[in-house]
């Protein structure tokens, strides 16, 4: 059963007010979409990754549910934050993996290959994360666009709604961010 965006927004408001029954209903409604986001992330990860999409969803949802004072504005905002949370979880796992290996060399990559890659190595995940952290220092919106589009799978329109800008601005930011990432990762 696909939930209507308005249903999720209403439930987010009820959860914010402390309604525990709304929280259970919300989980049922968003679980499938969270699993789809997690699956997109995991398709880019190495084959021997220790996390499964289900575990990633559960870990992310626990972090989201435990977030005190979360102000979910609507469905798109919730999924944007969920995407960012999943990214951070995977980055933490990549760091732990690299620490276990005691390092790993980063190498130059073509941005189009990177953004369309089926599997990302822990090194590449960390390189992207560090590049996004750097990008966010001088253009936080572009960094958010990359997170939402690349990691979260949000459309231009959904990202535009979350950031309160036009879809055209998102397309422009996406193109600029890809060019910046290309130069930064090389």
N, C-alpha and C positions, 0 to 999 in steps of 0.2 A: 504494500500500500504506500503510494507516494503521498507525502504530506504537502499541503499547500504552504507556500512561504508565510502566509498570514498566521496559520496555525502555530508554526514554530515561533514566530515573533510574539504571539500572545502567551505561549507557554514560557518563553524566556522571561517575560515580564512577571508571570506568576512565580517562577523559580526565584527571581530577584526579591520578591516579597516574602519568600520563605515557604512556599507551598510545596511540601514534600511529594504529594501525589502528582503534581505537575512535573516534577523532576523525573519520575519514573516514566510518565507518558512521553516526555521530551526525549529521553534516551531511546525509547522505542522508535520515535519518529526520525531521529537524526542518525541512528546507528548505521543504516545502510549507506548514507552519504559519507559518513566518517570512514567507513570501511572502504569505499571507493577511493577516497583521498589517500588513505593509507596504502591501498593497493598500487596507486600510481607512484607513490614514493618508493615502495618496495620493488617495483619493476626496475627501478634505476639503481638499486643497490646490488652489491656483490651477491653471487649465488649462495655463498656459505654464510650469509648473514644470520645471526642468531635470533633476530626478531621476526615474527610473522605479522602480517597485517592486523590480525585480531589483537595480538599483544600490543601493537603500536596504538590501536584505537583505545584499548583499555587504559593504557598508561596515559595517553593524552586526555581522555575523558576524566580520569582521576585528578589530573592536574587542573583541568578546566573547572570541574565541580568543586575543587578545593580552593579555588581562587576567591579570596574574600573581597567583597565590594565590586565584583565584576558587573559591568554595566553594559550588558548585551543590548545593542540598539535594535538589531533585527537579525534575520536569518543569515544574510550575507556577512554581517559583522562577526557573528558566531563562527561561521565556517572559515573566515579569514584568520581569526585568532586560533582556531583549531589547527589550521594548516601550519601556522607559525610554530605552534606548540609541537606538532609532529616533527617539523624540521629541527627544532632544538633537541628533541629526544634523539633523533638520528645522528645529529652532530655529536652529542655526548657519547653515543655508542661508537661512532667513528674515532673519536679521540681516545676512548678506552682501547679500541682495537689497535690503533697506532702506538699507544703507550705500551701495549703488550708486545708489539713487534719492535719497539724501541726505534721509532722513526719511520720515515717513508718519504722518498723524494717526490717533490712536486715537479711536474713537467708542463711545458706550454701546451695549450689545447686550442683547437679551433672552436669558436663560440657556437657556431651552428651545430657542430658535431656534439659538443657538450650538451646543448639544450635539447638535442634529439636523441641522446644516448639512451640505450636500453638499460645499461648497467653503469653505475658510478662507483668508483673505488672509494675507499675511505679517504684517501688523499684528495680526490677530486671534490668530495663532499665538503671537506675542510677548506679547500681552496675557494670554493664557491661561498661558503659561510664567511670566511675572512674577507673576501671581496665585497660581499653584501654589507658586512659591518663597516668596511671602509666607505662604500657608496653611501650608506646611511648617514655618515658624518657630514656630508655636504649636500645630499639630496635624499632625505628620508622617504619621500613619496616614491621616488624611483625604486628604491630598495623594497618598499612595500609592494609595488607593482610586480617586481620579479618574484617575490615570495608568493603572492596571490596567483599569478599567472603560471609560473613554472612549477612551483611546489604544490600549490593548492588546487590548481586546475580550474580556477575561477575564470569566467569569461570577462571580456572587456567591460561589459555592462555591469556584471556583479562587482567587479573591482571598482568601477566608477561609483557605484552606489555606496560602497564601504568608505571610499575616500572623498565622497561628496564632490566629484569632478565629472566632466563629461567623458563618454567612452572615447571620444577623439583624443582627449588629453591622455588617457590611459595608453592608447596606441602610440602616441608620440613618446610618452615616458618609456614604454616598453622598447621601442626602437633605440632610443638614446641609451637606455640602461644596457641593452645588448651590446652596443658599440663600446660603451665604457668597460663592460665586463671583458670583452675581447681584448682590449688594450691592457687591462689590468692583469688578466690571467696569462697573457703572453709577456 
